[in-house]
């Protein structure tokens, strides 16, 4: 059954204080590889495997390469390391990921967000 798209668009619109009609803004959702909870994309950190095979935190959230998302919480990172979720999500060979450097990058990023 085809939906009437015009009707759906009208139902999604809300009035703002100025009296004009605006569509509700879609907020992208991503799943944390540590705790497996779905959250707003802006609430998570993106880790990416670059072309050279190095794993790093993606500050721009748009870097090329295979990416995965993780909460801004070290317990999620620890769980992802323990369950090898980072290797699975980034399709890396198990045991070849240097988590010490990645841990330091994530901790630094969490501290920057806490200060802001």
Backbone as CSV, one residue per row, in Angstrom:
resi,resn,N_x,N_y,N_z,CA_x,CA_y,CA_z,C_x,C_y,C_z
1,UNK,0.846,-1.187,0.000,0.000,0.000,0.000,0.884,1.242,0.000
2,UNK,0.636,2.130,-0.942,1.413,3.366,-1.013,0.869,4.388,-0.028
3,UNK,1.799,5.030,0.631,1.407,6.077,1.564,1.325,7.403,0.830
4,UNK,0.451,8.225,1.285,0.351,9.571,0.728,1.485,10.387,1.338
5,UNK,2.550,10.608,0.560,3.726,11.286,1.099,3.438,12.718,1.515
6,UNK,2.543,13.370,0.809,2.202,14.748,1.185,1.569,14.777,2.569
7,UNK,0.728,13.795,2.859,0.076,13.722,4.171,1.120,13.451,5.253
8,UNK,2.067,12.549,4.982,3.107,12.258,5.953,3.981,13.473,6.218
9,UNK,4.322,14.215,5.174,5.133,15.414,5.342,4.408,16.442,6.196
10,UNK,3.109,16.582,5.971,2.320,17.540,6.737,2.256,17.139,8.197
11,UNK,2.117,15.835,8.475,2.050,15.363,9.852,3.373,15.559,10.581
12,UNK,4.487,15.528,9.848,5.797,15.683,10.463,6.134,17.138,10.762
13,UNK,5.409,18.060,10.192,5.725,19.474,10.375,5.141,20.000,11.675
14,UNK,5.866,20.940,12.252,5.388,21.590,13.471,5.502,23.090,13.301
15,UNK,4.718,23.814,14.066,4.787,25.273,14.003,5.802,25.777,15.010
16,UNK,6.603,26.701,14.584,7.558,27.327,15.498,6.921,28.601,16.047
17,UNK,7.637,29.294,16.888,7.106,30.509,17.504,6.791,31.596,16.489
18,UNK,7.516,31.615,15.362,7.301,32.641,14.354,6.088,32.392,13.482
19,UNK,5.429,31.278,13.648,4.252,30.980,12.861,4.555,30.242,11.567
20,UNK,5.843,30.104,11.205,6.180,29.361,9.996,6.229,27.871,10.313
21,UNK,6.110,27.070,9.288,6.099,25.624,9.471,7.475,25.075,9.104
22,UNK,8.056,24.265,10.012,9.351,23.654,9.779,9.234,22.152,9.973
23,UNK,10.007,21.401,9.226,10.039,19.953,9.395,10.922,19.617,10.595
24,UNK,10.567,18.558,11.314,11.409,18.105,12.416,12.735,17.621,11.855
25,UNK,13.813,18.000,12.494,15.146,17.635,12.020,15.453,16.195,12.424
26,UNK,15.913,15.411,11.457,16.291,14.031,11.716,17.641,13.997,12.418
27,UNK,17.750,13.229,13.490,19.002,13.096,14.224,19.546,11.691,13.958
28,UNK,20.713,11.582,13.308,21.266,10.261,13.011,21.579,9.479,14.282
29,UNK,21.283,8.202,14.269,21.533,7.315,15.395,22.644,6.337,15.033
30,UNK,23.515,6.033,15.980,24.568,5.046,15.799,24.617,4.166,17.043
31,UNK,25.187,2.975,16.904,25.269,2.027,18.011,26.703,1.941,18.507
32,UNK,26.873,2.043,19.813,28.180,1.921,20.447,28.643,0.474,20.340
33,UNK,29.899,0.266,19.939,30.402,-1.096,19.817,30.737,-1.703,21.177
34,UNK,30.782,-0.885,22.225,31.067,-1.392,23.566,29.825,-1.851,24.294
35,UNK,28.879,-0.944,24.472,27.673,-1.256,25.249,26.483,-1.656,24.386
36,UNK,26.593,-1.459,23.050,25.557,-1.827,22.085,24.281,-0.994,22.238
37,UNK,24.377,0.183,22.851,23.222,1.076,22.975,23.213,2.050,21.806
38,UNK,22.024,2.340,21.314,21.858,3.282,20.217,21.738,4.689,20.794
39,UNK,22.551,5.601,20.254,22.567,6.985,20.739,22.671,7.930,19.554
40,UNK,22.479,9.226,19.818,22.684,10.232,18.783,24.145,10.178,18.340
41,UNK,24.359,10.356,17.064,25.710,10.308,16.494,26.638,11.298,17.184
42,UNK,26.115,12.464,17.547,26.932,13.509,18.175,27.384,13.135,19.591
43,UNK,26.758,12.149,20.209,27.111,11.733,21.565,28.220,10.690,21.585
44,UNK,28.641,10.216,20.421,29.618,9.140,20.332,30.913,9.620,19.681
45,UNK,31.974,8.859,19.881,33.240,9.083,19.199,33.323,8.106,18.030
46,UNK,33.912,8.543,16.927,34.096,7.653,15.788,35.554,7.239,15.744
47,UNK,35.774,5.929,15.700,37.117,5.426,15.479,37.144,4.882,14.061
48,UNK,38.285,5.042,13.415,38.366,4.695,11.999,39.677,3.954,11.726
49,UNK,39.573,2.995,10.823,40.752,2.288,10.336,41.121,2.911,9.001
50,UNK,42.275,3.559,8.961,42.714,4.246,7.752,43.234,3.276,6.705
51,UNK,43.620,3.815,5.581,44.117,3.004,4.476,45.398,2.253,4.838
52,UNK,46.191,2.832,5.736,47.441,2.190,6.137,47.238,1.153,7.246
53,UNK,46.011,0.963,7.708,45.709,-0.025,8.738,45.774,0.506,10.154
54,UNK,46.088,1.795,10.315,46.158,2.380,11.652,44.759,2.735,12.140
55,UNK,44.551,2.546,13.425,43.261,2.853,14.044,43.426,4.128,14.853
56,UNK,42.524,5.093,14.627,42.618,6.382,15.311,41.222,6.941,15.551
57,UNK,41.146,7.988,16.362,39.881,8.687,16.611,39.671,9.690,15.480
58,UNK,38.494,9.672,14.909,38.161,10.551,13.790,37.522,11.824,14.336
59,UNK,38.301,12.896,14.392,37.813,14.171,14.920,36.724,14.783,14.030
60,UNK,36.876,14.631,12.720,35.945,15.270,11.786,34.655,14.487,11.598
61,UNK,34.640,13.225,12.021,33.500,12.313,11.846,33.221,12.044,10.371
62,UNK,34.197,12.349,9.495,34.008,12.159,8.056,35.236,11.566,7.372
63,UNK,36.206,11.126,8.129,37.441,10.623,7.540,37.171,9.362,6.726
64,UNK,37.931,9.165,5.647,37.734,7.954,4.851,38.230,6.731,5.611
65,UNK,37.652,5.609,5.309,38.029,4.359,5.957,36.851,3.795,6.714
66,UNK,36.991,2.558,7.121,35.920,1.890,7.850,35.862,2.430,9.266
67,UNK,34.686,2.833,9.711,34.540,3.438,11.022,33.590,2.693,11.926
68,UNK,33.702,2.969,13.211,32.809,2.421,14.229,32.630,3.496,15.298
69,UNK,31.578,3.385,16.056,31.263,4.397,17.059,31.341,3.798,18.453
70,UNK,31.795,4.633,19.396,31.924,4.193,20.782,31.557,5.359,21.699
71,UNK,30.966,5.031,22.849,30.571,6.049,23.825,31.804,6.786,24.352
72,UNK,31.572,7.969,24.863,32.633,8.766,25.473,32.802,8.331,26.926
73,UNK,33.051,7.032,27.089,33.149,6.421,28.407,34.179,5.290,28.312
74,UNK,35.156,5.295,29.188,36.214,4.292,29.106,35.724,2.884,29.402
75,UNK,34.623,2.733,30.137,34.108,1.388,30.390,33.609,0.750,29.092
76,UNK,33.062,1.549,28.198,32.642,1.029,26.889,33.863,0.621,26.071
77,UNK,34.927,1.413,26.140,36.155,1.070,25.431,36.730,-0.231,25.971
78,UNK,36.778,-0.367,27.299,37.314,-1.589,27.910,36.500,-2.809,27.487
79,UNK,35.184,-2.670,27.455,34.318,-3.768,27.033,34.543,-4.115,25.566
80,UNK,34.733,-3.099,24.727,34.983,-3.331,23.300,36.314,-4.050,23.084
81,UNK,37.325,-3.721,23.878,38.619,-4.392,23.777,38.492,-5.843,24.245
82,UNK,37.818,-6.023,25.374,37.676,-7.364,25.953,36.927,-8.317,25.014
83,UNK,35.887,-7.824,24.372,35.069,-8.673,23.489,35.556,-8.661,22.040
84,UNK,36.674,-7.954,21.785,37.244,-7.830,20.438,36.269,-7.191,19.445
85,UNK,35.417,-6.312,19.969,34.423,-5.633,19.130,35.078,-4.649,18.168
86,UNK,36.208,-4.074,18.563,36.903,-3.118,17.688,37.402,-3.833,16.439
87,UNK,38.039,-4.981,16.639,38.536,-5.747,15.490,37.396,-6.183,14.571
88,UNK,36.291,-6.647,15.154,35.145,-7.090,14.346,34.518,-5.938,13.581
89,UNK,34.309,-4.817,14.259,33.645,-3.681,13.623,34.483,-3.081,12.497
90,UNK,35.799,-3.060,12.687,36.685,-2.469,11.687,37.247,-3.513,10.728
91,UNK,36.851,-4.765,10.918,37.295,-5.892,10.079,38.819,-5.995,10.049
92,UNK,39.394,-6.020,11.258,40.843,-6.132,11.406,41.205,-7.546,11.834
93,UNK,42.469,-7.915,11.650,42.947,-9.201,12.134,43.037,-9.131,13.653
94,UNK,42.458,-10.112,14.318,42.402,-10.119,15.781,43.804,-10.104,16.382
95,UNK,43.986,-9.284,17.403,45.236,-9.224,18.131,46.278,-8.286,17.544
96,UNK,46.027,-7.689,16.407,47.015,-6.807,15.785,46.702,-5.328,16.011
97,UNK,45.677,-5.034,16.779,45.305,-3.643,17.038,46.028,-3.149,18.280
98,UNK,46.706,-2.030,18.170,47.403,-1.444,19.303,46.405,-0.604,20.098
99,UNK,45.866,-1.195,21.141,44.830,-0.513,21.913,45.409,0.523,22.869
100,UNK,46.698,0.468,23.165,47.297,1.449,24.090,47.235,2.852,23.495
101,UNK,47.629,2.977,22.220,47.586,4.285,21.565,46.153,4.767,21.411
102,UNK,45.272,3.852,21.042,43.859,4.203,20.873,43.253,4.624,22.202
103,UNK,43.613,3.927,23.271,43.130,4.292,24.616,43.540,5.721,24.958
104,UNK,44.798,6.068,24.698,45.294,7.413,25.006,44.546,8.467,24.193
105,UNK,44.289,8.177,22.916,43.541,9.125,22.079,42.117,9.322,22.591
106,UNK,41.467,8.234,22.975,40.082,8.329,23.463,40.044,9.058,24.802
107,UNK,40.975,8.751,25.696,41.018,9.451,26.991,41.230,10.948,26.801
108,UNK,42.105,11.317,25.884,42.345,12.739,25.616,41.090,13.400,25.064
109,UNK,40.402,12.718,24.176,39.176,13.268,23.580,38.077,13.421,24.630
110,UNK,37.976,12.469,25.545,36.977,12.548,26.621,37.282,13.731,27.537
111,UNK,38.559,13.964,27.843,38.950,15.095,28.696,38.621,16.417,28.020
112,UNK,38.850,16.515,26.709,38.539,17.750,25.988,37.036,18.014,26.033
113,UNK,36.227,16.972,25.869,34.772,17.137,25.908,34.300,17.504,27.310
114,UNK,34.959,16.985,28.337,34.558,17.282,29.722,34.849,18.741,30.065
115,UNK,35.913,19.293,29.498,36.277,20.680,29.782,35.380,21.669,29.042
116,UNK,34.808,21.242,27.940,33.969,22.147,27.120,32.614,22.378,27.726
